């Protein structure tokens, strides 16, 4: 799948998949929301507004109030790529989110996931 196709995917279609992934492993929608809000700077109502507006992934991240400064500390492999080595800034943000949700689904504590060790 090309980056452009990923960028144009509706966040409202991806969001329930993120929630399902976490819930299958015993985590909650509110934890997914906390992770997304931590990364992007959206508050709960801002996140819901983006979902209701049916924005694409590119717009979702472009309109994010403030990417968390600690996002640069997110390390590891997602989809065969080290997130810290991804050159495309938008794809890196998308993969950061994927990595955070993976960590949540693996049972890591919220403090560790959100770089609050």
Secondary structure, DSSP 8 states (H G I E B T S, - for coil): --HHHHHTSBHHHHHHHHHHHHHHTT--HHHHHHHHHHHH---HHHHHHHHHTT-BHHHHHHT-S---GGGGG--SEETTEEGGG--SHHHHHHHHHHHHHHHHHTT--HHHHTT--
